Amino acid sequence: MAELIVSKSGTKKAVKGCNVSGDFYKALDKEVRDIINRAVSRAKSNGRKTVRPGDL
């Protein structure tokens, strides 16, 4: 498995009051990678090499 984009410790802090299952991190990582890939595609389709907040 590739390195996680979002840290486990940061995720645990954000969850507040709930436990985090081991497979949650992999699922979260996939979602974040999908969001990033869509943003990159949008930037490229607009002729840019810079990903901006509006690409999200």
C-alpha positions, 0 to 999 in steps of 0.5 A: 500500500502506498503512503497515506495522504492523511495522517492517522493521528490527524484523523483520530483528532478530527473524529473526536469521541469515536474509535477509528477502525483500521480499514477506515484509513484506507477508505479515507485515503482512497476518497482523498486521492479521488478528490485530488485526481478530479481536481487535477483533471479539472485544472488540466482541462482548463489549461492550468498546471496549478490546482486551485480551491475551485477545482475541488 
